[in-house]
Amino acid sequence: MKEYENINSPVDGGINSGDVTRFPDGSASANGAWELPAGLAMAFAQDTASLARFTALSNEEQDKVIAKARKVSTRGEMQSLIKSI
């Protein structure tokens, strides 16, 4: 069995949550983790191209996407949101 040094590391060169999320003021949480709505994180997990586009946005633009994601109530709305990035 392969031993892993850091269980929070991205798998196979992927992007971990700390790379793409933060509080609206740009600060990290006290434990070093970042805040991203669960539905948005799940949508990005299923559409890595949208995740790549999201990471290329400015902090302000990312904050706007996150604010919109907090208002989404259906899976279809979330998919439309991430496709619009």
Phi and psi restraints in degrees (range 20) as a CNS / XPLOR table:
assign (resid 1 and name C) (resid 2 and name N)
       (resid 2 and name CA) (resid 2 and name C) 1.0 -78.8 20.0 2
assign (resid 2 and name N) (resid 2 and name CA)
       (resid 2 and name C) (resid 3 and name N) 1.0 132.9 20.0 2
assign (resid 2 and name C) (resid 3 and name N)
       (resid 3 and name CA) (resid 3 and name C) 1.0 -88.5 20.0 2
assign (resid 3 and name N) (resid 3 and name CA)
       (resid 3 and name C) (resid 4 and name N) 1.0 140.3 20.0 2
assign (resid 3 and name C) (resid 4 and name N)
       (resid 4 and name CA) (resid 4 and name C) 1.0 -113.5 20.0 2
assign (resid 4 and name N) (resid 4 and name CA)
       (resid 4 and name C) (resid 5 and name N) 1.0 133.2 20.0 2
assign (resid 4 and name C) (resid 5 and name N)
       (resid 5 and name CA) (resid 5 and name C) 1.0 -74.4 20.0 2
assign (resid 5 and name N) (resid 5 and name CA)
       (resid 5 and name C) (resid 6 and name N) 1.0 -35.8 20.0 2
assign (resid 5 and name C) (resid 6 and name N)
       (resid 6 and name CA) (resid 6 and name C) 1.0 -136.9 20.0 2
assign (resid 6 and name N) (resid 6 and name CA)
       (resid 6 and name C) (resid 7 and name N) 1.0 110.8 20.0 2
assign (resid 6 and name C) (resid 7 and name N)
       (resid 7 and name CA) (resid 7 and name C) 1.0 -69.4 20.0 2
assign (resid 7 and name N) (resid 7 and name CA)
       (resid 7 and name C) (resid 8 and name N) 1.0 -13.0 20.0 2
assign (resid 7 and name C) (resid 8 and name N)
       (resid 8 and name CA) (resid 8 and name C) 1.0 -92.2 20.0 2
assign (resid 8 and name N) (resid 8 and name CA)
       (resid 8 and name C) (resid 9 and name N) 1.0 0.9 20.0 2
assign (resid 8 and name C) (resid 9 and name N)
       (resid 9 and name CA) (resid 9 and name C) 1.0 -70.7 20.0 2
assign (resid 9 and name N) (resid 9 and name CA)
       (resid 9 and name C) (resid 10 and name N) 1.0 148.3 20.0 2
assign (resid 9 and name C) (resid 10 and name N)
       (resid 10 and name CA) (resid 10 and name C) 1.0 -67.7 20.0 2
assign (resid 10 and name N) (resid 10 and name CA)
       (resid 10 and name C) (resid 11 and name N) 1.0 150.7 20.0 2
assign (resid 10 and name C) (resid 11 and name N)
       (resid 11 and name CA) (resid 11 and name C) 1.0 -86.4 20.0 2
assign (resid 11 and name N) (resid 11 and name CA)
       (resid 11 and name C) (resid 12 and name N) 1.0 134.2 20.0 2
assign (resid 11 and name C) (resid 12 and name N)
       (resid 12 and name CA) (resid 12 and name C) 1.0 48.6 20.0 2
assign (resid 12 and name N) (resid 12 and name CA)
       (resid 12 and name C) (resid 13 and name N) 1.0 46.8 20.0 2
assign (resid 12 and name C) (resid 13 and name N)
       (resid 13 and name CA) (resid 13 and name C) 1.0 76.6 20.0 2
assign (resid 13 and name N) (resid 13 and name CA)
       (resid 13 and name C) (resid 14 and name N) 1.0 13.1 20.0 2
assign (resid 13 and name C) (resid 14 and name N)
       (resid 14 and name CA) (resid 14 and name C) 1.0 -70.1 20.0 2
assign (resid 14 and name N) (resid 14 and name CA)
       (resid 14 and name C) (resid 15 and name N) 1.0 -175.4 20.0 2
assign (resid 14 and name C) (resid 15 and name N)
       (resid 15 and name CA) (resid 15 and name C) 1.0 -105.8 20.0 2
assign (resid 15 and name N) (resid 15 and name CA)
       (resid 15 and name C) (resid 16 and name N) 1.0 128.1 20.0 2
assign (resid 15 and name C) (resid 16 and name N)
       (resid 16 and name CA) (resid 16 and name C) 1.0 -88.9 20.0 2
assign (resid 16 and name N) (resid 16 and name CA)
       (resid 16 and name C) (resid 17 and name N) 1.0 166.3 20.0 2
assign (resid 16 and name C) (resid 17 and name N)
       (resid 17 and name CA) (resid 17 and name C) 1.0 -61.1 20.0 2
assign (resid 17 and name N) (resid 17 and name CA)
       (resid 17 and name C) (resid 18 and name N) 1.0 -29.6 20.0 2
assign (resid 17 and name C) (resid 18 and name N)
       (resid 18 and name CA) (resid 18 and name C) 1.0 -66.2 20.0 2
assign (resid 18 and name N) (resid 18 and name CA)
       (resid 18 and name C) (resid 19 and name N) 1.0 -18.4 20.0 2
assign (resid 18 and name C) (resid 19 and name N)
       (resid 19 and name CA) (resid 19 and name C) 1.0 -78.8 20.0 2
assign (resid 19 and name N) (resid 19 and name CA)
       (resid 19 and name C) (resid 20 and name N) 1.0 -20.7 20.0 2
assign (resid 19 and name C) (resid 20 and name N)
       (resid 20 and name CA) (resid 20 and name C) 1.0 -126.8 20.0 2
assign (resid 20 and name N) (resid 20 and name CA)
       (resid 20 and name C) (resid 21 and name N) 1.0 -4.0 20.0 2
assign (resid 20 and name C) (resid 21 and name N)
       (resid 21 and name CA) (resid 21 and name C) 1.0 -132.7 20.0 2
assign (resid 21 and name N) (resid 21 and name CA)
       (resid 21 and name C) (resid 22 and name N) 1.0 154.7 20.0 2
assign (resid 21 and name C) (resid 22 and name N)
       (resid 22 and name CA) (resid 22 and name C) 1.0 -166.8 20.0 2
assign (resid 22 and name N) (resid 22 and name CA)
       (resid 22 and name C) (resid 23 and name N) 1.0 170.5 20.0 2
assign (resid 22 and name C) (resid 23 and name N)
       (resid 23 and name CA) (resid 23 and name C) 1.0 -71.1 20.0 2
assign (resid 23 and name N) (resid 23 and name CA)
       (resid 23 and name C) (resid 24 and name N) 1.0 158.4 20.0 2
assign (resid 23 and name C) (resid 24 and name N)
       (resid 24 and name CA) (resid 24 and name C) 1.0 -54.1 20.0 2
assign (resid 24 and name N) (resid 24 and name CA)
       (resid 24 and name C) (resid 25 and name N) 1.0 -28.5 20.0 2
assign (resid 24 and name C) (resid 25 and name N)
       (resid 25 and name CA) (resid 25 and name C) 1.0 -84.6 20.0 2
assign (resid 25 and name N) (resid 25 and name CA)
       (resid 25 and name C) (resid 26 and name N) 1.0 2.6 20.0 2
assign (resid 25 and name C) (resid 26 and name N)
       (resid 26 and name CA) (resid 26 and name C) 1.0 89.2 20.0 2
assign (resid 26 and name N) (resid 26 and name CA)
       (resid 26 and name C) (resid 27 and name N) 1.0 -0.8 20.0 2
assign (resid 26 and name C) (resid 27 and name N)
       (resid 27 and name CA) (resid 27 and name C) 1.0 -89.6 20.0 2
assign (resid 27 and name N) (resid 27 and name CA)
       (resid 27 and name C) (resid 28 and name N) 1.0 156.7 20.0 2
assign (resid 27 and name C) (resid 28 and name N)
       (resid 28 and name CA) (resid 28 and name C) 1.0 -87.5 20.0 2
assign (resid 28 and name N) (resid 28 and name CA)
       (resid 28 and name C) (resid 29 and name N) 1.0 162.6 20.0 2
assign (resid 28 and name C) (resid 29 and name N)
       (resid 29 and name CA) (resid 29 and name C) 1.0 -75.5 20.0 2
assign (resid 29 and name N) (resid 29 and name CA)
       (resid 29 and name C) (resid 30 and name N) 1.0 171.6 20.0 2
assign (resid 29 and name C) (resid 30 and name N)
       (resid 30 and name CA) (resid 30 and name C) 1.0 -60.9 20.0 2
assign (resid 30 and name N) (resid 30 and name CA)
       (resid 30 and name C) (resid 31 and name N) 1.0 -33.6 20.0 2
assign (resid 30 and name C) (resid 31 and name N)
       (resid 31 and name CA) (resid 31 and name C) 1.0 -92.7 20.0 2
assign (resid 31 and name N) (resid 31 and name CA)
       (resid 31 and name C) (resid 32 and name N) 1.0 8.7 20.0 2
assign (resid 31 and name C) (resid 32 and name N)
       (resid 32 and name CA) (resid 32 and name C) 1.0 87.5 20.0 2
assign (resid 32 and name N) (resid 32 and name CA)
       (resid 32 and name C) (resid 33 and name N) 1.0 -6.9 20.0 2
assign (resid 32 and name C) (resid 33 and name N)
       (resid 33 and name CA) (resid 33 and name C) 1.0 -82.2 20.0 2
assign (resid 33 and name N) (resid 33 and name CA)
       (resid 33 and name C) (resid 34 and name N) 1.0 161.6 20.0 2
assign (resid 33 and name C) (resid 34 and name N)
       (resid 34 and name CA) (resid 34 and name C) 1.0 -115.8 20.0 2
assign (resid 34 and name N) (resid 34 and name CA)
       (resid 34 and name C) (resid 35 and name N) 1.0 158.7 20.0 2
assign (resid 34 and name C) (resid 35 and name N)
       (resid 35 and name CA) (resid 35 and name C) 1.0 -104.9 20.0 2
assign (resid 35 and name N) (resid 35 and name CA)
       (resid 35 and name C) (resid 36 and name N) 1.0 125.5 20.0 2
assign (resid 35 and name C) (resid 36 and name N)
       (resid 36 and name CA) (resid 36 and name C) 1.0 -144.4 20.0 2
assign (resid 36 and name N) (resid 36 and name CA)
       (resid 36 and name C) (resid 37 and name N) 1.0 133.0 20.0 2
assign (resid 36 and name C) (resid 37 and name N)
       (resid 37 and name CA) (resid 37 and name C) 1.0 -54.6 20.0 2
assign (resid 37 and name N) (resid 37 and name CA)
       (resid 37 and name C) (resid 38 and name N) 1.0 137.0 20.0 2
assign (resid 37 and name C) (resid 38 and name N)
       (resid 38 and name CA) (resid 38 and name C) 1.0 -57.0 20.0 2
assign (resid 38 and name N) (resid 38 and name CA)
       (resid 38 and name C) (resid 39 and name N) 1.0 -42.5 20.0 2
assign (resid 38 and name C) (resid 39 and name N)
       (resid 39 and name CA) (resid 39 and name C) 1.0 -63.0 20.0 2
assign (resid 39 and name N) (resid 39 and name CA)
       (resid 39 and name C) (resid 40 and name N) 1.0 -37.3 20.0 2
assign (resid 39 and name C) (resid 40 and name N)
       (resid 40 and name CA) (resid 40 and name C) 1.0 -69.1 20.0 2
assign (resid 40 and name N) (resid 40 and name CA)
       (resid 40 and name C) (resid 41 and name N) 1.0 -42.9 20.0 2
assign (resid 40 and name C) (resid 41 and name N)
       (resid 41 and name CA) (resid 41 and name C) 1.0 -60.9 20.0 2
assign (resid 41 and name N) (resid 41 and name CA)
       (resid 41 and name C) (resid 42 and name N) 1.0 -41.9 20.0 2
assign (resid 41 and name C) (resid 42 and name N)
       (resid 42 and name CA) (resid 42 and name C) 1.0 -66.0 20.0 2
assign (resid 42 and name N) (resid 42 and name CA)
       (resid 42 and name C) (resid 43 and name N) 1.0 -40.3 20.0 2
assign (resid 42 and name C) (resid 43 and name N)
       (resid 43 and name CA) (resid 43 and name C) 1.0 -64.0 20.0 2
assign (resid 43 and name N) (resid 43 and name CA)
       (resid 43 and name C) (resid 44 and name N) 1.0 -41.3 20.0 2
assign (resid 43 and name C) (resid 44 and name N)
       (resid 44 and name CA) (resid 44 and name C) 1.0 -65.2 20.0 2
assign (resid 44 and name N) (resid 44 and name CA)
       (resid 44 and name C) (resid 45 and name N) 1.0 -35.3 20.0 2
assign (resid 44 and name C) (resid 45 and name N)
       (resid 45 and name CA) (resid 45 and name C) 1.0 -62.5 20.0 2
assign (resid 45 and name N) (resid 45 and name CA)
       (resid 45 and name C) (resid 46 and name N) 1.0 -30.1 20.0 2
assign (resid 45 and name C) (resid 46 and name N)
       (resid 46 and name CA) (resid 46 and name C) 1.0 -91.6 20.0 2
assign (resid 46 and name N) (resid 46 and name CA)
       (resid 46 and name C) (resid 47 and name N) 1.0 -13.2 20.0 2
assign (resid 46 and name C) (resid 47 and name N)
       (resid 47 and name CA) (resid 47 and name C) 1.0 -138.9 20.0 2
assign (resid 47 and name N) (resid 47 and name CA)
       (resid 47 and name C) (resid 48 and name N) 1.0 82.8 20.0 2
assign (resid 47 and name C) (resid 48 and name N)
       (resid 48 and name CA) (resid 48 and name C) 1.0 -68.1 20.0 2
assign (resid 48 and name N) (resid 48 and name CA)
       (resid 48 and name C) (resid 49 and name N) 1.0 -23.3 20.0 2
assign (resid 48 and name C) (resid 49 and name N)
       (resid 49 and name CA) (resid 49 and name C) 1.0 -65.7 20.0 2
assign (resid 49 and name N) (resid 49 and name CA)
       (resid 49 and name C) (resid 50 and name N) 1.0 -40.3 20.0 2
assign (resid 49 and name C) (resid 50 and name N)
       (resid 50 and name CA) (resid 50 and name C) 1.0 -67.2 20.0 2
assign (resid 50 and name N) (resid 50 and name CA)
       (resid 50 and name C) (resid 51 and name N) 1.0 -36.4 20.0 2
assign (resid 50 and name C) (resid 51 and name N)
       (resid 51 and name CA) (resid 51 and name C) 1.0 -61.7 20.0 2
assign (resid 51 and name N) (resid 51 and name CA)
       (resid 51 and name C) (resid 52 and name N) 1.0 -43.4 20.0 2
assign (resid 51 and name C) (resid 52 and name N)
       (resid 52 and name CA) (resid 52 and name C) 1.0 -62.3 20.0 2
assign (resid 52 and name N) (resid 52 and name CA)
       (resid 52 and name C) (resid 53 and name N) 1.0 -41.5 20.0 2
assign (resid 52 and name C) (resid 53 and name N)
       (resid 53 and name CA) (resid 53 and name C) 1.0 -65.3 20.0 2
assign (resid 53 and name N) (resid 53 and name CA)
       (resid 53 and name C) (resid 54 and name N) 1.0 -39.4 20.0 2
assign (resid 53 and name C) (resid 54 and name N)
       (resid 54 and name CA) (resid 54 and name C) 1.0 -61.5 20.0 2
assign (resid 54 and name N) (resid 54 and name CA)
       (resid 54 and name C) (resid 55 and name N) 1.0 -44.5 20.0 2
assign (resid 54 and name C) (resid 55 and name N)
       (resid 55 and name CA) (resid 55 and name C) 1.0 -66.2 20.0 2
assign (resid 55 and name N) (resid 55 and name CA)
       (resid 55 and name C) (resid 56 and name N) 1.0 -22.6 20.0 2
assign (resid 55 and name C) (resid 56 and name N)
       (resid 56 and name CA) (resid 56 and name C) 1.0 -82.5 20.0 2
assign (resid 56 and name N) (resid 56 and name CA)
       (resid 56 and name C) (resid 57 and name N) 1.0 -11.7 20.0 2
assign (resid 56 and name C) (resid 57 and name N)
       (resid 57 and name CA) (resid 57 and name C) 1.0 -73.0 20.0 2
assign (resid 57 and name N) (resid 57 and name CA)
       (resid 57 and name C) (resid 58 and name N) 1.0 157.4 20.0 2
assign (resid 57 and name C) (resid 58 and name N)
       (resid 58 and name CA) (resid 58 and name C) 1.0 -69.0 20.0 2
assign (resid 58 and name N) (resid 58 and name CA)
       (resid 58 and name C) (resid 59 and name N) 1.0 163.6 20.0 2
assign (resid 58 and name C) (resid 59 and name N)
       (resid 59 and name CA) (resid 59 and name C) 1.0 -56.9 20.0 2
assign (resid 59 and name N) (resid 59 and name CA)
       (resid 59 and name C) (resid 60 and name N) 1.0 -41.1 20.0 2
assign (resid 59 and name C) (resid 60 and name N)
       (resid 60 and name CA) (resid 60 and name C) 1.0 -63.2 20.0 2
assign (resid 60 and name N) (resid 60 and name CA)
       (resid 60 and name C) (resid 61 and name N) 1.0 -44.0 20.0 2
assign (resid 60 and name C) (resid 61 and name N)
       (resid 61 and name CA) (resid 61 and name C) 1.0 -66.6 20.0 2
assign (resid 61 and name N) (resid 61 and name CA)
       (resid 61 and name C) (resid 62 and name N) 1.0 -38.7 20.0 2
assign (resid 61 and name C) (resid 62 and name N)
       (resid 62 and name CA) (resid 62 and name C) 1.0 -62.5 20.0 2
assign (resid 62 and name N) (resid 62 and name CA)
       (resid 62 and name C) (resid 63 and name N) 1.0 -41.6 20.0 2
assign (resid 62 and name C) (resid 63 and name N)
       (resid 63 and name CA) (resid 63 and name C) 1.0 -60.6 20.0 2
assign (resid 63 and name N) (resid 63 and name CA)
       (resid 63 and name C) (resid 64 and name N) 1.0 -38.4 20.0 2
assign (resid 63 and name C) (resid 64 and name N)
       (resid 64 and name CA) (resid 64 and name C) 1.0 -65.4 20.0 2
assign (resid 64 and name N) (resid 64 and name CA)
       (resid 64 and name C) (resid 65 and name N) 1.0 -41.4 20.0 2
assign (resid 64 and name C) (resid 65 and name N)
       (resid 65 and name CA) (resid 65 and name C) 1.0 -63.5 20.0 2
assign (resid 65 and name N) (resid 65 and name CA)
       (resid 65 and name C) (resid 66 and name N) 1.0 -44.6 20.0 2
assign (resid 65 and name C) (resid 66 and name N)
       (resid 66 and name CA) (resid 66 and name C) 1.0 -61.9 20.0 2
assign (resid 66 and name N) (resid 66 and name CA)
       (resid 66 and name C) (resid 67 and name N) 1.0 -42.2 20.0 2
assign (resid 66 and name C) (resid 67 and name N)
       (resid 67 and name CA) (resid 67 and name C) 1.0 -62.2 20.0 2
assign (resid 67 and name N) (resid 67 and name CA)
       (resid 67 and name C) (resid 68 and name N) 1.0 -42.0 20.0 2
assign (resid 67 and name C) (resid 68 and name N)
       (resid 68 and name CA) (resid 68 and name C) 1.0 -64.7 20.0 2
assign (resid 68 and name N) (resid 68 and name CA)
       (resid 68 and name C) (resid 69 and name N) 1.0 -39.7 20.0 2
assign (resid 68 and name C) (resid 69 and name N)
       (resid 69 and name CA) (resid 69 and name C) 1.0 -62.9 20.0 2
assign (resid 69 and name N) (resid 69 and name CA)
       (resid 69 and name C) (resid 70 and name N) 1.0 -33.7 20.0 2
assign (resid 69 and name C) (resid 70 and name N)
       (resid 70 and name CA) (resid 70 and name C) 1.0 -66.8 20.0 2
assign (resid 70 and name N) (resid 70 and name CA)
       (resid 70 and name C) (resid 71 and name N) 1.0 -19.9 20.0 2
assign (resid 70 and name C) (resid 71 and name N)
       (resid 71 and name CA) (resid 71 and name C) 1.0 -95.6 20.0 2
assign (resid 71 and name N) (resid 71 and name CA)
       (resid 71 and name C) (resid 72 and name N) 1.0 -8.1 20.0 2
assign (resid 71 and name C) (resid 72 and name N)
       (resid 72 and name CA) (resid 72 and name C) 1.0 -72.1 20.0 2
assign (resid 72 and name N) (resid 72 and name CA)
       (resid 72 and name C) (resid 73 and name N) 1.0 139.7 20.0 2
assign (resid 72 and name C) (resid 73 and name N)
       (resid 73 and name CA) (resid 73 and name C) 1.0 -119.0 20.0 2
assign (resid 73 and name N) (resid 73 and name CA)
       (resid 73 and name C) (resid 74 and name N) 1.0 -8.5 20.0 2
assign (resid 73 and name C) (resid 74 and name N)
       (resid 74 and name CA) (resid 74 and name C) 1.0 -132.5 20.0 2
assign (resid 74 and name N) (resid 74 and name CA)
       (resid 74 and name C) (resid 75 and name N) 1.0 159.7 20.0 2
assign (resid 74 and name C) (resid 75 and name N)
       (resid 75 and name CA) (resid 75 and name C) 1.0 -62.6 20.0 2
assign (resid 75 and name N) (resid 75 and name CA)
       (resid 75 and name C) (resid 76 and name N) 1.0 -40.4 20.0 2
assign (resid 75 and name C) (resid 76 and name N)
       (resid 76 and name CA) (resid 76 and name C) 1.0 -61.0 20.0 2
assign (resid 76 and name N) (resid 76 and name CA)
       (resid 76 and name C) (resid 77 and name N) 1.0 -41.3 20.0 2
assign (resid 76 and name C) (resid 77 and name N)
       (resid 77 and name CA) (resid 77 and name C) 1.0 -63.2 20.0 2
assign (resid 77 and name N) (resid 77 and name CA)
       (resid 77 and name C) (resid 78 and name N) 1.0 -39.7 20.0 2
assign (resid 77 and name C) (resid 78 and name N)
       (resid 78 and name CA) (resid 78 and name C) 1.0 -66.7 20.0 2
assign (resid 78 and name N) (resid 78 and name CA)
       (resid 78 and name C) (resid 79 and name N) 1.0 -41.7 20.0 2
assign (resid 78 and name C) (resid 79 and name N)
       (resid 79 and name CA) (resid 79 and name C) 1.0 -63.1 20.0 2
assign (resid 79 and name N) (resid 79 and name CA)
       (resid 79 and name C) (resid 80 and name N) 1.0 -40.0 20.0 2
assign (resid 79 and name C) (resid 80 and name N)
       (resid 80 and name CA) (resid 80 and name C) 1.0 -63.8 20.0 2
assign (resid 80 and name N) (resid 80 and name CA)
       (resid 80 and name C) (resid 81 and name N) 1.0 -40.2 20.0 2
assign (resid 80 and name C) (resid 81 and name N)
       (resid 81 and name CA) (resid 81 and name C) 1.0 -61.2 20.0 2
assign (resid 81 and name N) (resid 81 and name CA)
       (resid 81 and name C) (resid 82 and name N) 1.0 -49.3 20.0 2
assign (resid 81 and name C) (resid 82 and name N)
       (resid 82 and name CA) (resid 82 and name C) 1.0 -71.5 20.0 2
assign (resid 82 and name N) (resid 82 and name CA)
       (resid 82 and name C) (resid 83 and name N) 1.0 -28.1 20.0 2
assign (resid 82 and name C) (resid 83 and name N)
       (resid 83 and name CA) (resid 83 and name C) 1.0 -69.9 20.0 2
assign (resid 83 and name N) (resid 83 and name CA)
       (resid 83 and name C) (resid 84 and name N) 1.0 -23.7 20.0 2
assign (resid 83 and name C) (resid 84 and name N)
       (resid 84 and name CA) (resid 84 and name C) 1.0 -81.0 20.0 2
assign (resid 84 and name N) (resid 84 and name CA)
       (resid 84 and name C) (resid 85 and name N) 1.0 -8.2 20.0 2
